[in-house]
């Protein structure tokens, strides 16, 4: 596409590097900023720069945090005997939104993915193991809440094996048909597994 | 939604003010920036700030431009006898991409929309009229290429009436069924009008 201005072209190039944003959407966003007051653009860019410069990660669970240690790790109301292992900070947010979990977390920062060059050492797995072995009497259960994908399963398998020697119960979040979903439209793999892994009716 | 950090919350609020971007998408974009190198965020915000601070509008046609006058207005290859009136700069880009038009443009900066408080004086209509009256011997035809919506039609109607006294031919872009589209799936208003406004088979 021909742009009427070099400045527009550069901005579109930068914005379209964001995930899920193509050149057309980027152009729409950029033209929107041009039409609006300059203060809007300044507020946007300042908030992003401030975020990127000051963001911290909790020294215990590696979740995004404003402090050295995140609010969940610092809280006295959380059950410190259950630790939930997730890929990213947004998984913590998603689980917190359910209000069904009162334990603590550990954010890996991704999953093992040889194709993308991510091995166990790129993730916070070593830190997870030393955290559990240090608090072996406190942490009773580790929940693996990873994506139900090939990479997620590989990572869960790897962590489970590493946890064998430590005296903790390892569990995984339940997989099966979505609540409110239609059996007819559930993919066959999920449906098949939900029959094999059926549970007692309560 | 509960955010793990005030910085994240502020960034999400700013990003989600962009058109078509909700809180969830904003969070995804913001977390992406946090995960990437800080230079990426700096490159993005710098390009947006630079754009907003230095963007110019052509003094003749009000299209976005790097110079005082845009490349199209300055070009000697363009047919200065046909002037195409559009809403925004991206309409110029869309028409330029067709390679079917060699005339010049005039960007209104929007359409008349009483609901949004946009009257004729908020747009570059006065400038369009004085431009045409100044070049009355040069500009022979004015093409109204506005959106086929209520607001676009109102604006076209208004401009057409204002152009009555000036000695120019006023045309409108053709409306009808989309090329490659299926008659069955064309909305009834478009299909109905395309029958009423049928043209000689060539």
Interface residues (C-beta under 8 A of the other chain):
Chain A: X1 X2 X3 X4 X5 X6 X7 X8 X10 X11 X13 X14 X15 X17 X18 X19 X20 X21 X25 X27 X28 X29 X30 X31 X32 X33 X34 X35 X38 X40 X41 X42 X43 X44 X45 X46 X47 X48 X49 X50 X51 X52 X53 X54 X55 X56 X63 X64 X65 X66 X70 X71 X88 X89 X90 X92 X93 X96 X97 X109
Chain B: X1 X2 X3 X4 X5 X6 X7 X8 X10 X11 X13 X14 X15 X17 X18 X19 X20 X21 X25 X27 X28 X29 X30 X31 X32 X33 X34 X35 X38 X40 X41 X42 X43 X44 X45 X46 X47 X48 X49 X50 X51 X52 X53 X54 X55 X56 X63 X64 X65 X66 X70 X71 X88 X89 X90 X92 X93 X96 X97 X109
